[in-house]
């Protein structure tokens, strides 16, 4: 089941990893265009963490394109750790896997 975290800033989604229900998969994170470049991503990331804690997840993961410097900065500031990176054969780009304990 997917939970959607919604705010005036934007939204994101949280799903349980199949077969590992205490691990959350965070995805579909976006900030509305008019809110970008103003630091609002950090606020939305904090709302996401609060939702992860409220749902009692033990760990969370997400992916990001390696060239998405803005999203990587938000992840780092929020305390997420880079776990791995790999060549994504669908996008032909480098994808990074990040994780955190909420």
LINGI-V900943 format. One record per residue. N is the residue number from 1. PHI is phi in whole degrees, -180 to 180 (* if undefined). NEAR is the number of other ideal C-beta (glycine too) atoms within 12 Angstrom. D_LAST is the distance of its C-alpha to the last C-alpha in Angstrom with 2 decimals. Layout:
n = (N N)
phi = (PHI PHI)
near = (NEAR NEAR)
d_last = (D_LAST D_LAST)
This chain:
n = (1 2 3 4 5 6 7 8 9 10 11 12 13 14 15 16 17 18 19 20 21 22 23 24 25 26 27 28 29 30 31 32 33 34 35 36 37 38 39 40 41 42 43 44 45 46 47 48 49 50 51 52 53 54 55 56 57 58 59 60 61 62 63 64 65 66 67 68 69 70 71 72 73 74 75 76 77 78 79 80 81 82 83 84 85 86 87 88 89 90 91 92 93 94 95 96 97 98 99 100 101 102)
phi = (* -103 -104 -106 -100 -122 -147 -65 -75 171 -159 -155 -127 -132 -128 -81 -69 -55 81 -147 -66 -91 -107 -94 -107 -96 -153 59 -76 -149 -114 -54 -52 -69 -101 -75 75 -121 85 -69 -60 -66 -66 -65 -63 -66 -63 -62 -60 -59 -64 -61 -67 -64 -90 61 -74 -90 -156 -136 -130 -156 -119 -150 -67 -62 -94 -91 -59 -65 -68 -64 -62 -65 -61 -61 -64 -84 89 -75 -116 -73 -99 -166 -144 -153 -77 -89 -73 -78 -93 62 -122 -89 -111 -110 -108 -118 -148 -157 -101 -60)
near = (12 17 24 20 30 19 23 13 26 28 26 35 25 34 26 25 20 10 8 15 16 18 25 36 31 42 24 21 37 26 28 18 11 11 19 17 12 16 17 25 34 25 23 33 38 23 29 42 30 20 29 36 18 15 24 17 29 19 24 40 32 38 31 33 24 22 16 22 14 23 30 26 17 33 34 20 18 30 19 31 19 22 19 17 18 17 14 18 9 10 15 10 17 20 25 28 24 32 28 29 19 27)
d_last = (18.84 17.33 15.79 16.83 15.24 18.40 19.52 22.70 21.01 20.22 17.98 15.51 15.06 12.58 14.29 13.91 15.21 18.74 19.44 15.86 14.48 11.16 10.32 9.81 12.16 11.71 15.28 18.09 16.52 19.52 20.91 24.38 27.06 28.29 24.93 24.46 25.08 24.31 20.72 19.50 17.07 14.87 15.14 14.33 11.20 10.13 11.30 9.34 5.91 7.93 9.14 6.21 5.79 9.57 10.03 8.45 7.05 6.71 6.31 7.09 10.35 12.82 16.31 18.29 21.96 22.62 24.93 22.53 22.28 20.91 17.84 17.29 17.63 14.98 12.47 13.68 13.62 9.98 9.31 9.26 11.83 14.99 15.55 18.92 21.45 24.40 27.38 26.84 30.26 29.85 29.19 30.97 28.27 25.58 22.15 19.03 16.05 12.73 9.43 6.02 3.80 0.00)
